[in-house]
Amino acid sequence: MKATHQVAFCAVVLLAAGFGASRLSSRESAPGAPQKNAAPAAAPQSSVERGRYLVENVAMCEECHTPRDSSGNLDESRRLQGAQIWIVPVHANPNWANNAPALAGFGGYSDDQGSDVLEKGVGPNGENIRQPMHIYHMNHADAQAIIAYLRSLSSAYPQ
Ligand code: HEC
């Protein structure tokens, strides 16, 4: 029994040594090659960057919160500064919101209020957000990243 343990222990040590050596040699043979555990190039570097990625590429907040020009294109000079809603429901919906408020600067909301909107779909007035705004169920880190990003934008909102 004891001998088996010693053999097993030796095997572990040898394996570990071999692993270390092979890592070393692979690094030596390919200097400058990307390391296995290096972050992928496109990975967001900070909370603000992650928030920007979520806002622009995943949750598409701009589709409703940025006004459009006369051709219906997003007016990037007024990015996330609040907009009239241009989509209408197929079936009449008395609870439909016609306006999406400004988000740039996020001056009108505390972090907790922002979290409630993005994690629970509840507005600062304690009521469910009206359509066509989505009821998002984001995780806390994503919501915080979005809030950090919105706060980093220059604001058109009274602070
Ligand atoms: C499909 C359109 C749409 C999209 C996409 C959208 N919103 Fe909205 N948002 C609205 C509308 C409409 C309202 C107003 C809702 C209301 O009056 O109840 C609103 C309201 C809000 C409010 C204010 C809630 C309140 O009660 O004061 C916040 C904050 C908000 N949106 C943040 C976001 C963020 C952040 C994103 C992206 C993650 C986003 N929205 C994406 C349409 C949208």
Boltz pocket constraint, residues with backbone or C-beta under 6 A from the ligand:
constraints:
  - pocket:
      binder: B
      contacts: [[A, 54], [A, 55], [A, 59], [A, 60], [A, 61], [A, 62], [A, 63], [A, 64], [A, 65], [A, 85], [A, 97], [A, 98], [A, 99], [A, 100], [A, 101], [A, 103], [A, 109], [A, 114], [A, 117], [A, 118], [A, 122], [A, 123], [A, 124], [A, 125], [A, 127], [A, 128], [A, 129], [A, 130], [A, 131], [A, 132], [A, 133], [A, 134], [A, 146]]
      max_distance: 6.0
